[in-house]
Amino acid sequence: MMKTILCLALASTLATAGFAQKSNAWIKGGLNLANVSTTSDGRIDEANMLPSFHVGLMGDIPIGGVVALQPGLLFTGKGSKTQTGNPGDNYYFKATSNPLYVEVPLNLIIKLPMAKETNFFFGAGPYAAIGVAGKNKSEGEVVGVDFSGKENIKFSDDDPTTLNNQEGAGLGRMRRFDFGLNGTVGLQLNSVLFSVNYGHGLTKINSVAKNDDDKNKHRVFSFSLGFRL
């Protein structure tokens, strides 16, 4: 698994260096509104949305005409929260799960010129991500007695090349690798970039093979501000 991680990181670094030489590299970051699906058809509960963040590099590689590729290398937060009651109630409980990933998106985009060095763009593509850190937190109150807890998220030791096996699976462990699809739309103003991205996870979050877990997949809206390097 470690070799897979290193190879993926090396490939991403080389790709980033390649587009940086053409002055088409951007640094970007912003707000994530993360959630997970709660039904088998992919629906989410808006009350479970968890604010997080993303930061990293993005490329803008012209292919021809108005078509371009946008590869990236991001450090990004996902997850969700649940809450019953409110602080000060006789019974209040809140739990958050905020896994952190190194993510490699690759979007094919269409650029529509609006003015000199100003483009509106939209597109889509796949992403692959590796879970590297994160926290599970809980807090609450029962009849005036407060409690809280925090622990590191544990990931499975999955090898993505063994499709029928989930190495290191277990209760309370997240699947380390996440794969999915992106949709993106944005505005490029000379050396400043504004964009909105939606990440639709296709891989179940929990590592154990239970039907109830198959409905839990990442869903992330991202709002980004970027600057040309």
Secondary structure, DSSP 8 states (H G I E B T S, - for coil): -HHHHHHHHHHHHHHHHHHHTTT-EEEEEEEEEEEEB-STT--B-GGG-EEEEEEEEEE-EEEETTEEEEEEEEEEE--EEEEES-TTSSEEEEEEEEEEEEEEEEEEEEEEEEETTEEEEEEEEEEEEEEEEEEEEEEEEETTEEEEEEEE-EE----TT-TT--TT--TTEE-SEEEEEEEEEEEEETTEEEEEEEEEEEEESBSS--GGGTT-EEEEEEEEEEEE-
